[in-house]
């Protein structure tokens, strides 16, 4: 019997420093008096890691934490490790398997066993490391960000790839037979929870998509096809703002879920502010050109017959900048478990768009439906913004946005001045307008100085541009 003995050798010392394993208090190698060797370890804090898999938003982060822990385990030194090493792990696993097949002769396993023996050479050359051999969520406790690995009875020296492969195989089996891993009756509620979240998210997405697509259909009820085509062209030109917000959502969406799961409200609020600010930085120069010179934009992009869609384009561009300027409100609600709230707000916005556009379309045509879309978008995203503020305490605006306001005023003045002096033809006029707007906006921001986080985002954008 060994009780509280000091560790000897690099391997045991490293394992004692491996804080993700409970400290052994008593080790009994004799088969007496209980018929098997046993070990008593200190009580580990935390709750079963499997509980975190109930939250769909936490699954990715939990698996990454597991992978990092398993990699740390495999990096421990093995010099002086008391665990025996008597050949490659694959041979140690195949030997008892062949014995069982030979003894019981189950039908259908001779062929697969021969295939395994033929393929064993691929992994026979191994670098022995400490492997757990039963690494899965049921053997892990979570206490905040700390994970504790339990059940070391199968630990040995062997191939790290086999250890990882066994973990992956257990995840695969858990998908096929969830009741065997979670207990009878627990799989169904998890599926219902995941399906409930997915259904709400899908319906909210449908609502917001419909809000930006239903206006041409309403216009077609009251106006000729030519006007509908012109309006559709204006609508396509205003899609840039949705593209910008979608790109930022794709980047920041996983971070929102991770920060919310960690309970890091301060960093989540900062992410909300920075993403909104940079969405405006990217979108405002184009908005100024479209809002102040919509006729030139429609003429250059689609041709002279489409110039009559200029007023609708200006209104739709205003709706787009509202979308960008309120930040990732919908995504923030979805990723923080408020999908039902966003669904109800989206339904309200869609209903407003249909109602207002229907009333205004007959008398005001494309301008009426564009105005209905603008009012619905204002309602949708301002309501979402207030809901984020009320439920999460997050707000995307602070004094740092004053620089964007100053740059917008200066760039807008430059566009107005260039418009008054231009006369070299519509395409060239638009080039001058765009150059003046982007140049003055960018120089103004640089002159006022970047915030610390702006330098990080700027380096990242330059990296994307090559």
Buried (B, 14 or more C-beta within 10 A) or exposed (E): EEEEEEBEBBBBBBBEEBEBBBEBEEBBEEEEEEEEEEEEBEEBEBEBBBEBBBBBBBBEBBBEBBEEBBEEBBEBBBEEBEEEEEEBBBEBBBEEEEEEBEEEEEEEBEEEBEEBBEEBEEBEEBEBBBBBBBBBBBBBBBEEEBBBBBBBEEBBBBBBBBBBEBBEEBEEEBEEEBEEBBEEEBBEEBEEEBEEBEEBBEBBBBBBEBBBEBBBEBBBEBBEEEBBBBBBBBBEBBEBBBEBBEEBBEEBBEBBBBBBBBEEEEEBBBBBBBBBBBBBBBBBBBBBBBBBBBBBBBBBBBEEEBBBBBBBBBBBBBBBBBBBBBBBBBBBBBBBBBBBBBBBBBBBBBBBBBBBBBEBBEEBBBBBBBBBBBBBBBBBBBBBBBBBEEBBEBBBBEEEBEBBEBBBEBBBEBBBEBBEEBEEEBEEBBBBBBEBBBEBBBEBBEEEEEEEBBEEBBEEEEEEEE
